[in-house]
Structure formats: C-alpha cells, structure tokens
Amino acid sequence: MKEKILIVDDQFGIRILLNEVLQKEGYDTYQAANGIQALEIVSKHSPDLVLLDMKIPGMDGIEILKRMRVIDKEIRVIIMTAYGELDMIQEARDLGALTHFAKPFDIDDIRTAVKKYLPAANSF
C-alpha cells in the first residue's frame, strides 16, 4: 500500500509543487489550503506524514498541529515556514514535529526528509 502524505499550505503553488514531486516518488498525496481541510483529511484518510506550513490564515500551524494530535497522537509532521520565528518552530517541536524547513526550501531536502521520516523507513 502506498504511503499517504498530506500537504498543508495556503500557497497554491507550493501545494502543487510538493504534490507533483511526491506523486512522482510514488506517494498518495492529499492537499489542504487551511486547517479545517487538513483536519478533515487527517480524520478520513490517516496520512502517514504531514507537511505543514506554520503561517496559514485562520488557524495557524501550531493550532492545526495541536488538533491533529487529538485525532492521531502518533501523526508524523514536518513543518515549513517562510518566517524565522524560532519560538514557533520550538513550540512545534515541543508538540512533536520531526523537523522543519525554511522557505524557500530545496525540494531535494524535502524529498530526503520525507523518506527519512515515513513510518516504513523507521520500521526496520
């Protein structure tokens, strides 16, 4: 069964880029432009990994991460931010985020991190 990745970012271009790259890698992908969509996808599809932007209008990444943890306390999350807000990054790490990327990111770095942090990669 293909591993499922949820991409949460309010920027359409970033969602499309990540979606295209990750589908080429053989993953099933889901996209969410906001927290409500993200939480619905987590509830219905139980993604194996979430790429989560921190700055999303309405419900920020920290709040989305907290609510995802209620649905699935083991969910694996990599955060992305265009802002160097160390306190937000630290709070996300305290909530269990695996790592973070600053935008603009190197797509190969994202690809490597996805492979590293997917559950299958850690089951050996």
C-alpha positions in Angstrom: 0.0 0.0 0.0 1.3 3.5 -0.9 2.2 5.8 1.9 0.0 8.8 2.3 1.2 12.4 2.6 -0.8 15.4 3.4 0.4 18.8 2.2 -1.0 21.8 4.2 -0.1 25.2 2.8 -2.3 28.2 1.9 0.0 28.9 -1.1 -1.4 27.1 -4.2 2.0 27.0 -6.0 3.8 25.3 -3.1 1.0 22.7 -2.7 1.2 21.9 -6.5 5.0 21.7 -6.5 5.1 19.3 -3.5 2.2 17.3 -4.8 3.8 16.8 -8.1 7.2 15.9 -6.7 5.8 13.5 -4.1 3.5 11.7 -6.5 6.4 11.1 -8.8 8.1 9.5 -5.8 5.2 7.1 -5.6 3.2 8.5 -2.7 -0.5 9.1 -2.4 -0.9 12.8 -1.7 -3.7 15.0 -0.3 -3.7 18.8 -0.2 -5.3 21.2 2.2 -5.3 25.0 1.9 -6.4 25.6 5.5 -6.7 24.0 8.9 -10.3 22.8 8.5 -9.5 20.9 5.3 -6.3 19.5 6.9 -8.2 18.1 9.9 -10.9 16.6 7.8 -8.2 14.8 5.7 -6.4 13.6 8.8 -9.7 12.2 10.2 -10.8 10.5 7.0 -7.5 9.3 5.5 -5.0 9.0 8.3 -1.9 10.2 6.4 1.4 8.7 7.2 3.2 12.1 7.1 2.1 15.7 7.1 4.0 18.7 5.6 2.6 21.6 7.5 3.1 25.3 6.8 3.1 27.4 10.0 1.6 30.6 8.6 -1.9 29.8 7.4 -4.7 32.4 7.7 -7.5 31.5 10.1 -5.9 28.6 12.0 -2.1 28.7 12.2 0.2 25.7 12.0 0.6 25.3 15.8 -3.2 25.2 16.3 -3.5 22.7 13.4 -0.8 20.5 14.8 -2.4 20.5 18.3 -5.8 19.5 16.8 -4.1 16.8 14.6 -2.6 15.4 17.8 -6.1 15.0 19.3 -7.1 13.0 16.2 -3.9 10.9 16.0 -1.4 11.3 18.7 1.3 9.5 16.7 0.9 11.6 13.5 4.3 12.5 11.9 4.6 16.1 11.0 7.3 18.2 9.2 6.8 21.9 9.5 7.5 24.6 6.9 7.8 28.3 7.4 8.8 31.3 5.5 9.5 33.1 8.8 12.4 32.6 11.0 10.3 32.5 14.1 12.3 30.4 16.5 9.6 30.3 19.2 7.0 28.9 16.8 9.5 26.3 15.5 10.3 25.4 19.1 6.7 25.1 20.0 6.0 22.9 17.0 9.0 20.7 18.0 7.6 20.5 21.6 4.3 19.3 20.0 6.2 16.5 18.2 7.2 18.0 14.9 10.0 15.9 13.4 12.0 18.7 11.7 11.4 22.0 9.9 12.2 23.7 6.6 12.5 27.4 5.9 11.0 28.6 2.7 12.3 28.8 0.1 13.4 25.2 0.6 15.4 22.8 -1.5 13.0 20.3 -2.9 15.6 17.5 -2.7 15.9 18.2 1.1 12.2 17.8 1.4 12.3 14.6 -0.6 15.1 13.2 1.6 13.2 14.2 4.8 10.0 12.6 3.6 11.8 9.3 3.0 13.6 9.5 6.3 10.5 10.2 8.5 7.9 8.0 6.9 6.9 5.1 9.2 8.1 2.4 6.7 11.6 3.9 6.8 11.6 3.5 10.6 10.2 0.0 10.8 13.5 -1.8 10.5 
